[in-house]
Amino acid sequence: MKVLALILALASLLLAAPVIESGTSVSTQLFQAIGTADGGAGG
């Protein structure tokens, strides 16, 4: 199970790296979406 988690983490980083370099605004939107989905509408 831990192996799958590590793979997913690495994959997310590899996919997020170019996005962050391309435009921080995109990463910000992703973080906001994740925060809202996690249950933090107010931050």
N, C-alpha and C positions, 0 to 999 in steps of 0.2 A: 504493500500500500504506500509506504514511504517513497518507494522508487517512482511510482506513478506521480506522486505529489511533486517530487523533484523535477521530473520530466515536464510536468505542466508548468512549473515555476520557470524553468529554463526557457521553455517555448514562449511563455508570456513575455519574458524579458527580451528575447530575441525579436519578438513581434513589436514590442513597445519601444525598443531602442531606436529604430529608424523613425517611428512616429514622433517620438519626443524630439529627435534631431530635426525633423521636418517642420514641426510646429508645436510649440508648447500649448497653444490654445486647444489643440485636439486632445492632448493628454489631460489637460485640465477638465475638459468635458467628460472624458472617460472617468476621471477621479470623482467628479460630481455625480455621475450616473451610478458609479459603484457605491458611493457614500449614501445616495438616496435609496438604492436597492438594499443596502445594508441596514437601513432604518434610521439614517441621520439626515432628515430633510432640512434641519436647521443647522447642520454642521456637525 
